[in-house]
Amino acid sequence: MASFDYFVVFAEMRTGSNFLETNINAFDGLACVGEAFNPHFIGYPNREEILGVTRSERDADPDRLIGRIKDNPDTLTGFRFFNDHDQRALDICLPDPRCAKVILTRNPVESYVSWKIAQATGQWKLTNVKHARAEKIEFDDTEFAGHLAALQEFQVRLLNALQRSGQTAFYMAYEDLQDVAVMNGLAAYLGCDARLEALDKSLKKQNPSPMSDKVKNFDEMEIALGQIDHFNLTRTPNFEPRRGPAVPTFVAAPQSPLLYMPVRSGPEAVINQWLAALDGQDQDALISGFNQKSIRQWKRQHVGHRGFTVVRHPVARAHAAFCDRILQTGPGSYGEIRATLRQQFKLPIPKDAPDDTYDRQAHRTAFLAFLAFLKANLASQTGIRVDAAWASQAEVLQGFANFVLPDLILREDRLGEDLAILAAQVGKDTMPRPAEVSDPHAARLAEIYDDEIELATRAVYQRDYMTFGYDAWG
């Protein structure tokens, strides 16, 4: 056990990490303590501590829990880590050569379909086949593209970090989990002398049927997967920004050579409506679901193309992110993050959707509390991901530029003039008028906006104010 002080299993949802953990725990001298740095729980759901370290203590200082894991006597201890877990923990363990790295992967199509089925059935583990639940799912090519991009970005980050620090990892595929010899090889890599005669089979494979029996639109899925550039799956640009290029979010006009690169929590609905109307069509005709290969193909087919994005005042954008993602419940909101902000950060919002008791003063108080969270979040002081809905716009644009540069950066406060310039550049003599109100939350913001909100927002988005030259909102 002298080679390592602790270990981490890098995996994702529906890759077999629960099965792997069960078998690691079957070895004398090894212990895996679950998803130690999941921002929504510690180790396992409904647990409040690991090795004497509470969830709040972990959130305040991730190194404290790692130190306790390293010091677990007589047992080499580790944890599972997914790409959306606390990045501060990753920054500690990834460069540490005394931390053993186990990297578990699975065919991303299989993990995506398994994830969708688990969502539909509510069954995330299976110990008795009599209780198995089956459900056919709908393959969403845009959603899968985002799933694939997140997996690829995280795997390349791991690979590059190991290369640069001269480390190696123990790689396992989903199929290797059924091989007791491979499991014993993992024990040897970790420095454990114990060996297993057989695997723990208490966890059962949940969806053993062929893929065609699990996906309603299997033919459409085959076509969509055929468009992916498989030779580019393990490559990203050499200079890696904090955010990726977000290619699956790009939208093209039905006919005109215009490519919209949206910044989340901006005027997306208005721009999509304008983009479709420019060609006299409705929004169903917009082209979306891009990957890097299809973007290149689209550009070759549309000579004279223009890529553009739209930035929004930081106060209005933070307020839109708060209203759409956190304050409200239901589709589009972030339920787990919402619950964590209420419980861990004491965000003063109702447990359910706001009712008549949630007045203007309550909204102002809650929004200021959200801005305080954003300040810590963007400074990597929380365990919650820096989501695209509230990441700084400068960083989002830098991510775009890692793959494709926008030709124009439009301003929400002068959309009419800027869109006219854009339309003229692609040969349009006339164009539809954009909606006069591009921010549906503007009136509500006007009711609570004051100097305190302005200063709190500047403390979060100093870079955006400087980069885009913003003054006070309004």
PAMILO-865373 format. One line per field, with one value per residue (C-alpha): residue in three letters; x, y, z. Coordinates in nm, 4 decimals. Example, Ala and Ser with C-alpha at 12.3 -4.5 7.8 and 13.67 -1.06 7.14 Angstrom:
BEGIN
res	(ALA  SER)
x	(1.2300  1.3670)
y	(-0.4500  -0.1060)
z	(0.7800  0.7140)
end
This chain:
BEGIN
res	(MET  ALA  SER  PHE  ASP  TYR  PHE  VAL  VAL  PHE  ALA  GLU  MET  ARG  THR  GLY  SER  ASN  PHE  LEU  GLU  THR  ASN  ILE  ASN  ALA  PHE  ASP  GLY  LEU  ALA  CYS  VAL  GLY  GLU  ALA  PHE  ASN  PRO  HIS  PHE  ILE  GLY  TYR  PRO  ASN  ARG  GLU  GLU  ILE  LEU  GLY  VAL  THR  ARG  SER  GLU  ARG  ASP  ALA  ASP  PRO  ASP  ARG  LEU  ILE  GLY  ARG  ILE  LYS  ASP  ASN  PRO  ASP  THR  LEU  THR  GLY  PHE  ARG  PHE  PHE  ASN  ASP  HIS  ASP  GLN  ARG  ALA  LEU  ASP  ILE  CYS  LEU  PRO  ASP  PRO  ARG  CYS  ALA  LYS  VAL  ILE  LEU  THR  ARG  ASN  PRO  VAL  GLU  SER  TYR  VAL  SER  TRP  LYS  ILE  ALA  GLN  ALA  THR  GLY  GLN  TRP  LYS  LEU  THR  ASN  VAL  LYS  HIS  ALA  ARG  ALA  GLU  LYS  ILE  GLU  PHE  ASP  ASP  THR  GLU  PHE  ALA  GLY  HIS  LEU  ALA  ALA  LEU  GLN  GLU  PHE  GLN  VAL  ARG  LEU  LEU  ASN  ALA  LEU  GLN  ARG  SER  GLY  GLN  THR  ALA  PHE  TYR  MET  ALA  TYR  GLU  ASP  LEU  GLN  ASP  VAL  ALA  VAL  MET  ASN  GLY  LEU  ALA  ALA  TYR  LEU  GLY  CYS  ASP  ALA  ARG  LEU  GLU  ALA  LEU  ASP  LYS  SER  LEU  LYS  LYS  GLN  ASN  PRO  SER  PRO  MET  SER  ASP  LYS  VAL  LYS  ASN  PHE  ASP  GLU  MET  GLU  ILE  ALA  LEU  GLY  GLN  ILE  ASP  HIS  PHE  ASN  LEU  THR  ARG  THR  PRO  ASN  PHE  GLU  PRO  ARG  ARG  GLY  PRO  ALA  VAL  PRO  THR  PHE  VAL  ALA  ALA  PRO  GLN  SER  PRO  LEU  LEU  TYR  MET  PRO  VAL  ARG  SER  GLY  PRO  GLU  ALA  VAL  ILE  ASN  GLN  TRP  LEU  ALA  ALA  LEU  ASP  GLY  GLN  ASP  GLN  ASP  ALA  LEU  ILE  SER  GLY  PHE  ASN  GLN  LYS  SER  ILE  ARG  GLN  TRP  LYS  ARG  GLN  HIS  VAL  GLY  HIS  ARG  GLY  PHE  THR  VAL  VAL  ARG  HIS  PRO  VAL  ALA  ARG  ALA  HIS  ALA  ALA  PHE  CYS  ASP  ARG  ILE  LEU  GLN  THR  GLY  PRO  GLY  SER  TYR  GLY  GLU  ILE  ARG  ALA  THR  LEU  ARG  GLN  GLN  PHE  LYS  LEU  PRO  ILE  PRO  LYS  ASP  ALA  PRO  ASP  ASP  THR  TYR  ASP  ARG  GLN  ALA  HIS  ARG  THR  ALA  PHE  LEU  ALA  PHE  LEU  ALA  PHE  LEU  LYS  ALA  ASN  LEU  ALA  SER  GLN  THR  GLY  ILE  ARG  VAL  ASP  ALA  ALA  TRP  ALA  SER  GLN  ALA  GLU  VAL  LEU  GLN  GLY  PHE  ALA  ASN  PHE  VAL  LEU  PRO  ASP  LEU  ILE  LEU  ARG  GLU  ASP  ARG  LEU  GLY  GLU  ASP  LEU  ALA  ILE  LEU  ALA  ALA  GLN  VAL  GLY  LYS  ASP  THR  MET  PRO  ARG  PRO  ALA  GLU  VAL  SER  ASP  PRO  HIS  ALA  ALA  ARG  LEU  ALA  GLU  ILE  TYR  ASP  ASP  GLU  ILE  GLU  LEU  ALA  THR  ARG  ALA  VAL  TYR  GLN  ARG  ASP  TYR  MET  THR  PHE  GLY  TYR  ASP  ALA  TRP  GLY)
x	(0.0000  0.3064  0.2659  -0.0540  -0.2190  -0.5707  -0.7499  -1.0226  -1.2506  -1.3272  -1.6572  -1.9988  -2.3599  -2.4622  -2.1066  -2.1132  -1.9424  -2.1763  -2.0843  -1.7157  -1.7408  -1.9175  -1.6343  -1.3595  -1.5169  -1.4989  -1.1173  -0.9641  -0.7700  -0.9654  -1.2643  -1.4601  -1.6838  -1.9142  -1.9556  -1.7634  -1.7785  -2.1234  -2.2467  -2.5978  -2.5053  -2.1976  -2.1100  -2.4642  -2.8124  -2.9468  -2.6006  -2.4592  -2.0982  -1.8046  -1.5315  -1.6463  -1.6452  -1.9860  -2.1254  -2.0952  -1.7329  -1.6556  -1.8145  -1.6150  -1.2851  -1.2666  -0.9061  -1.0311  -1.2243  -0.9398  -0.7051  -0.9383  -0.9616  -0.5811  -0.5412  -0.7913  -0.5810  -0.5038  -0.7253  -0.6517  -0.9606  -1.0997  -1.4114  -1.6002  -1.5813  -1.8011  -1.7441  -2.0049  -1.8650  -1.6731  -1.3880  -1.1869  -1.1450  -1.0310  -0.7690  -0.6327  -0.6274  -0.5527  -0.1953  -0.1157  0.1014  0.0146  -0.3460  -0.4169  -0.6401  -0.8918  -1.0731  -1.3949  -1.5528  -1.8518  -1.9859  -2.1489  -2.4572  -2.5164  -2.4654  -2.6993  -2.9773  -2.9333  -2.9543  -3.2742  -3.4332  -3.3378  -3.4940  -3.8127  -3.8467  -3.6959  -3.4851  -3.1128  -3.0020  -3.1286  -3.0641  -3.3607  -3.4557  -3.8182  -3.8334  -3.6847  -3.8650  -3.8514  -3.9235  -3.8569  -3.7004  -3.6849  -3.3353  -3.2711  -2.9728  -2.9217  -2.9282  -2.6927  -2.4511  -2.4322  -2.3866  -2.1050  -1.9330  -1.9274  -1.7812  -1.5205  -1.4118  -1.3665  -1.1780  -0.9368  -0.8811  -0.7877  -0.5618  -0.3763  -0.3295  -0.1821  0.0476  0.1750  0.2444  0.3997  0.1307  -0.0530  -0.3992  -0.5721  -0.8263  -1.1363  -1.4178  -1.7736  -1.7241  -1.4167  -1.6327  -1.7442  -1.3859  -1.2591  -0.9018  -0.9253  -1.0705  -0.7788  -0.5441  -0.6964  -0.6235  -0.2619  -0.2343  -0.3626  -0.1042  -0.3528  -0.2435  -0.5953  -0.7635  -1.1233  -1.2363  -1.5571  -1.7312  -2.0083  -2.3216  -2.5686  -2.6153  -2.7814  -2.7572  -3.0758  -3.1296  -2.9795  -3.1972  -3.0643  -3.0491  -3.3224  -3.5604  -3.4822  -3.5100  -3.8375  -3.6764  -3.3881  -3.3621  -3.3339  -3.0681  -2.8605  -2.8748  -2.7825  -2.4873  -2.3671  -2.3112  -2.0554  -1.6909  -1.5561  -1.1944  -1.2266  -1.3915  -1.0769  -0.9319  -0.9848  -0.7801  -0.4396  -0.5115  -0.8008  -1.0179  -1.2287  -1.5384  -1.5787  -1.7154  -2.0728  -2.1244  -2.4470  -2.6199  -2.5540  -2.8519  -2.8510  -3.1127  -3.3231  -3.1660  -2.9611  -2.5913  -2.6305  -2.5125  -2.6313  -2.4007  -2.6192  -2.4997  -2.7304  -2.9692  -2.9649  -3.2393  -3.2384  -3.6132  -3.6204  -3.3156  -3.4463  -3.7796  -3.6048  -3.3671  -3.6539  -3.8663  -3.5728  -3.6309  -4.0093  -4.0379  -4.1265  -3.8812  -3.9291  -3.7242  -3.4141  -3.1117  -2.9709  -2.8062  -2.4627  -2.1325  -1.7896  -1.7981  -2.1421  -2.0495  -1.7548  -1.9822  -2.2405  -1.9737  -1.8457  -2.2004  -2.2774  -2.0176  -2.0256  -2.1612  -2.1704  -2.1556  -2.2880  -2.3740  -2.5649  -2.4508  -2.6831  -2.6191  -2.4786  -2.7540  -3.0304  -2.8556  -2.7980  -3.1611  -3.2821  -3.0704  -3.2133  -3.5740  -3.5545  -3.3213  -3.3534  -3.6675  -3.9147  -3.9801  -4.0579  -3.9111  -3.5931  -3.5229  -3.2343  -3.4143  -3.1118  -2.9166  -3.2280  -3.2646  -2.8970  -2.9051  -3.2022  -3.0513  -2.6793  -2.6690  -2.9959  -3.1286  -3.4610  -3.6896  -4.0035  -3.9715  -4.2174  -4.3048  -4.3547  -4.7065  -4.8781  -4.6680  -4.3536  -4.3589  -4.1226  -3.9097  -3.8790  -3.7676  -3.5035  -3.3679  -3.3538  -3.1844  -2.9160  -2.8546  -2.8226  -2.5654  -2.3677  -2.3727  -2.2617  -1.9618  -1.8430  -1.9380  -1.7444  -1.4458  -1.4505  -1.5436  -1.8487  -1.9073  -2.1734  -2.0779  -2.0291  -2.3243  -2.3485  -2.6607  -2.4497  -2.0863  -1.9264  -2.0044  -1.6370  -1.5515  -1.8366  -1.7140  -1.3604  -1.4977  -1.6620  -1.3323  -1.1630  -1.3399  -1.5023  -1.4971  -1.8222  -1.8054  -2.0194  -2.1006  -2.4411  -2.5794  -2.9260  -2.9874  -2.9502  -3.0765  -3.2702  -2.9641  -2.7251  -2.9545  -3.0046  -2.6261  -2.6092  -2.8934  -2.7342  -2.4058  -2.5782  -2.7635  -3.1026  -3.2715  -3.5460  -3.5775  -3.8400  -3.8497  -3.7170  -3.9503  -3.9482  -3.9147  -3.6345  -3.6151  -3.9435  -3.8069  -3.7111  -4.0227  -3.9761  -3.6098  -3.7007  -3.9134  -3.6196  -3.3114  -3.0985  -2.7335  -2.6911  -2.7917  -2.5664  -2.2635  -2.3321  -2.3459  -2.0239  -1.8540  -1.9517  -1.8946  -1.6093  -1.4604  -1.7828  -1.8197  -1.4635  -1.4701  -1.8000  -1.7885  -2.1123  -2.2328  -2.5184  -2.8284  -3.1380)
y	(0.0000  0.2255  0.3574  0.5539  0.7386  0.7257  0.6712  0.8230  0.6497  0.8869  0.7826  0.9142  0.8229  0.4857  0.3617  0.0832  0.2784  0.1406  -0.2149  -0.1247  0.0307  -0.2776  -0.5006  -0.2646  -0.2815  -0.6635  -0.6468  -0.6501  -0.3279  -0.1237  0.1061  0.3346  0.5910  0.6845  1.0235  1.2164  1.5480  1.5406  1.8977  1.7746  1.5129  1.3598  1.0019  0.8757  1.0343  1.1010  1.0889  1.3878  1.2849  1.0720  0.9608  1.2217  1.5104  1.6707  1.7999  2.1630  2.1083  1.9497  2.2382  2.4903  2.3044  2.0059  1.9406  1.8522  1.5509  1.4446  1.4616  1.2339  0.9902  0.9791  0.9172  0.6303  0.3755  0.0283  0.0913  0.2508  0.4659  0.6412  0.7923  0.8232  1.1501  1.2641  1.5605  1.7766  1.7216  1.9820  2.0999  2.2130  1.8479  1.7665  2.0420  1.8741  1.5082  1.5235  1.6595  1.4480  1.1448  0.9879  0.9634  0.6558  0.7249  0.4690  0.5768  0.3937  0.4504  0.3212  0.3584  0.7041  0.5937  0.3111  0.5339  0.7976  0.5466  0.3881  0.7324  0.8156  0.4842  0.5377  0.8836  0.7430  0.4496  0.6044  0.2891  0.3671  0.0381  -0.3180  -0.5975  -0.8228  -0.8858  -0.9394  -0.5658  -0.4625  -0.1814  -0.1361  0.1724  0.2719  0.6146  0.8818  0.9557  1.3335  1.4084  1.7587  1.6330  1.3486  1.5917  1.7840  1.4574  1.3496  1.6887  1.6877  1.3352  1.4148  1.7385  1.5722  1.2712  1.4903  1.7047  1.3940  1.2635  1.5928  1.6422  1.2928  1.3445  1.6779  1.5465  1.2174  1.0016  0.6947  0.5619  0.2252  0.2284  0.0122  -0.0228  -0.1093  -0.4586  -0.5154  -0.5001  -0.8612  -0.9919  -1.0983  -1.1053  -0.7378  -0.6578  -0.8368  -0.6436  -0.3231  -0.4427  -0.5085  -0.1597  -0.0114  -0.2119  -0.4481  -0.8116  -0.9510  -1.1222  -1.2145  -1.5627  -1.4266  -1.0941  -0.9570  -1.0011  -0.8302  -0.5484  -0.6622  -0.5223  -0.3245  -0.3128  -0.6205  -0.6069  -0.4879  -0.1145  -0.1395  -0.2624  0.0320  0.3267  0.4256  0.6164  0.3745  0.4473  0.8210  0.7523  0.5547  0.8432  1.1006  0.8966  0.8540  1.2308  1.2310  1.2648  0.9658  1.0504  1.3762  1.2373  1.2301  1.5610  1.9156  2.2251  2.2452  2.5634  2.4621  2.7445  2.7174  2.6603  2.4581  2.5980  2.4796  2.3850  2.1847  2.5090  2.6862  2.7673  2.8515  3.0313  2.8088  2.9544  3.2670  3.2130  3.3205  3.1208  3.2249  3.1335  3.1925  3.3077  3.1439  3.3682  3.6118  3.7033  3.3605  3.3410  3.6792  3.6021  3.2594  3.4151  3.6876  3.4386  3.2229  3.5215  3.6569  3.3679  3.3885  3.0693  2.9640  2.8466  2.4782  2.5448  2.6588  2.4302  2.3034  1.9970  2.0808  1.9144  2.0328  1.8297  1.9520  2.3140  2.2846  2.1334  2.4098  2.6774  2.5206  2.5087  2.8718  3.0975  3.4464  3.3150  3.5262  3.3955  3.6201  3.6292  3.8685  3.9948  4.1239  4.3653  4.1613  4.2742  4.1684  3.8426  3.7422  3.8281  3.6181  3.3227  3.3567  3.3759  3.0999  2.8493  2.8962  3.0836  2.8901  2.5171  2.2790  2.2596  2.4625  2.5068  2.3394  2.1398  1.9916  2.3166  2.5016  2.2645  2.2888  2.6688  2.6688  2.4161  2.4914  2.8583  2.9551  3.1221  3.2762  3.1363  2.9224  2.5450  2.5342  2.7908  3.1459  3.2385  3.5645  3.5905  3.6280  4.0056  4.2679  4.2915  3.9148  3.9053  4.1738  3.9938  3.6601  3.8078  3.9764  3.6427  3.4757  3.7372  3.6584  3.2910  3.3781  3.5705  3.2634  3.0251  3.2068  3.2263  2.8420  2.8638  2.6368  2.2755  2.3672  2.3866  2.7228  2.6770  2.8292  3.0146  3.2410  3.1961  3.5265  3.6239  3.6950  3.3361  3.1961  3.3920  3.2751  2.9220  2.9914  3.1247  2.7983  2.6499  2.9306  3.3083  3.5062  3.7714  4.0113  4.0602  4.2283  4.4243  4.3556  4.7249  4.8055  4.4920  4.6768  4.8599  4.5672  4.3134  4.5516  4.5638  4.1848  4.1349  4.3786  4.1854  3.8742  4.0627  4.1267  4.4508  4.4263  4.2381  4.1604  4.3849  4.2182  4.2080  4.5337  4.3527  4.0976  4.0386  3.9118  3.9777  4.3435  4.4920  4.2840  4.3839  4.7521  4.7213  4.6107  4.7563  4.9991  5.0849  4.7864  4.5415  4.7202  4.7029  4.3380  4.2486  4.4361  4.2333  3.9152  4.0235  4.2739  4.1166  4.1543  4.5192  4.5860  4.3700  4.5027  4.8542  4.8298  5.1122  5.0920  4.9011  5.0840)
z	(0.0000  0.0032  -0.3507  -0.2875  0.0000  -0.1493  -0.4797  -0.6946  -0.9455  -1.2310  -1.3866  -1.4894  -1.4256  -1.5729  -1.6340  -1.3740  -1.0982  -0.8288  -0.9308  -0.9313  -0.5852  -0.4481  -0.5650  -0.4470  -0.1028  -0.1176  -0.0930  0.2537  0.2875  0.0299  0.0829  -0.1492  0.0215  -0.2661  -0.4342  -0.1724  -0.3606  -0.5151  -0.4479  -0.3624  -0.1001  0.0598  -0.0334  -0.0759  -0.0706  0.2789  0.4354  0.6225  0.6850  0.5699  0.8114  1.0604  0.8110  0.7605  0.4359  0.5461  0.6573  0.3201  0.1317  0.3329  0.2851  0.0420  0.1489  0.4970  0.3676  0.1385  0.4368  0.6358  0.3438  0.3172  0.6881  0.7153  0.9122  0.7682  0.4665  0.1306  0.0849  -0.2194  -0.3719  -0.6991  -0.8931  -1.1857  -1.4161  -1.2365  -0.8868  -0.6866  -0.9092  -0.6072  -0.5092  -0.8630  -0.8420  -0.5277  -0.6296  -1.0028  -0.9796  -0.6702  -0.7629  -0.4256  -0.5432  -0.7573  -1.0561  -1.1814  -1.4988  -1.5827  -1.9253  -2.1162  -2.4684  -2.4425  -2.6383  -2.3922  -2.0888  -2.2381  -2.3094  -1.9661  -1.8042  -1.9942  -1.8927  -1.5274  -1.5430  -1.6932  -1.4501  -1.1372  -1.0942  -1.0510  -0.8917  -0.9263  -0.6767  -0.7618  -1.1245  -1.0168  -0.9522  -1.2868  -1.4676  -1.8440  -2.0529  -2.4143  -2.4458  -2.7158  -2.8461  -2.8537  -3.0774  -2.9352  -2.5773  -2.6668  -2.8302  -2.5024  -2.3102  -2.5416  -2.5316  -2.1498  -2.1372  -2.3998  -2.2372  -1.8981  -2.0348  -2.2306  -1.9230  -1.7229  -1.9977  -2.0436  -1.6696  -1.6318  -1.9296  -1.8039  -1.4538  -1.5672  -1.4062  -1.5273  -1.4505  -1.4370  -1.7217  -1.7129  -1.9638  -1.8649  -2.0085  -1.7864  -1.4753  -1.5268  -1.5379  -1.1946  -1.3269  -1.4220  -1.0799  -0.9168  -1.1455  -1.0098  -0.6561  -0.7559  -0.9061  -0.5796  -0.3834  -0.2223  -0.1720  -0.1369  -0.4324  -0.5141  -0.6113  -0.7633  -0.8141  -0.5970  -0.8084  -0.5753  -0.8277  -1.1504  -1.5018  -1.5475  -1.9258  -2.0943  -2.4081  -2.7484  -2.8113  -3.0746  -2.8026  -2.5739  -2.8143  -2.9796  -3.2687  -3.3208  -3.6952  -3.6296  -3.3674  -3.6167  -3.8653  -3.6001  -3.4751  -3.8319  -3.8515  -3.5688  -3.6624  -3.4718  -3.5550  -3.3608  -3.0458  -2.8336  -2.9491  -2.8296  -2.9134  -2.7462  -2.5507  -2.3302  -2.1918  -1.8817  -2.0949  -2.4112  -2.7392  -2.6665  -3.0324  -2.9697  -2.8646  -3.1989  -3.4247  -3.7974  -4.0075  -4.2359  -4.5529  -4.4809  -4.3986  -4.0363  -3.7343  -3.3878  -3.0960  -2.7894  -2.4500  -2.1995  -2.0020  -2.2931  -2.5449  -2.7110  -2.7763  -2.9514  -3.1656  -3.2677  -3.3670  -3.5703  -3.7330  -3.8593  -3.9703  -4.1705  -4.4128  -4.3821  -4.1777  -3.8240  -3.5610  -3.6440  -3.9594  -3.7657  -3.7963  -3.4662  -3.3103  -3.4493  -3.3703  -3.4803  -3.7999  -3.9065  -3.8291  -4.0673  -4.3322  -4.2843  -4.3261  -4.6491  -4.7846  -4.6891  -4.8454  -4.6955  -4.3658  -4.0514  -3.6957  -3.4218  -3.0540  -2.8285  -2.4891  -2.2167  -1.9315  -1.6381  -1.3988  -1.6393  -1.7229  -1.3591  -1.2868  -1.5818  -1.4676  -1.1168  -1.2368  -1.4991  -1.3348  -0.9589  -0.8533  -1.0653  -1.0544  -1.3381  -1.6913  -1.7392  -1.3695  -1.1886  -0.9216  -0.7450  -0.7435  -0.6286  -0.3337  -0.2472  -0.2548  -0.0190  0.2219  0.2144  0.1170  0.2874  -0.0277  0.0865  -0.1813  -0.1347  -0.1366  -0.4251  -0.6919  -0.5548  -0.4482  -0.3465  -0.0286  -0.2391  -0.2865  -0.4291  -0.1127  -0.0896  -0.4527  -0.3967  -0.0884  -0.2683  -0.5766  -0.3639  -0.1900  -0.5307  -0.6360  -0.3205  -0.4199  -0.7738  -0.6409  -0.4509  -0.7309  -1.0038  -0.7677  -0.7355  -0.3695  -0.3869  -0.4835  -0.7398  -1.1069  -1.2778  -1.5101  -1.8581  -1.7414  -1.5185  -1.6248  -1.7217  -2.0802  -2.1482  -2.0555  -2.2662  -2.5699  -2.5066  -2.5178  -2.8550  -2.9877  -2.8982  -3.2012  -3.4040  -3.3678  -3.3897  -3.6629  -3.4607  -3.0939  -3.0759  -2.7796  -2.6461  -2.5794  -2.9509  -3.1191  -3.3897  -3.5226  -3.4824  -3.6480  -3.9428  -3.9943  -3.9739  -4.2222  -4.4680  -4.4532  -4.5895  -4.8624  -4.7040  -4.8136  -4.5529  -4.2290  -3.9644  -3.6606  -3.3455  -3.0474  -2.8544  -2.5214  -2.5345  -2.1584  -2.0089  -1.6589  -1.7177  -1.5562  -1.2439  -1.2255  -1.2581  -0.9449  -0.7278  -0.8980  -0.6961  -0.6278  -0.3969  -0.6712  -0.9204  -0.6889  -0.5993  -0.9685  -1.0437  -0.7700  -0.9569  -1.3175  -1.3059  -1.6175  -1.8182  -1.7201  -1.8321  -2.1476  -2.2844  -2.1383  -1.9423  -1.7215  -1.4705  -1.5798  -1.6985)
end
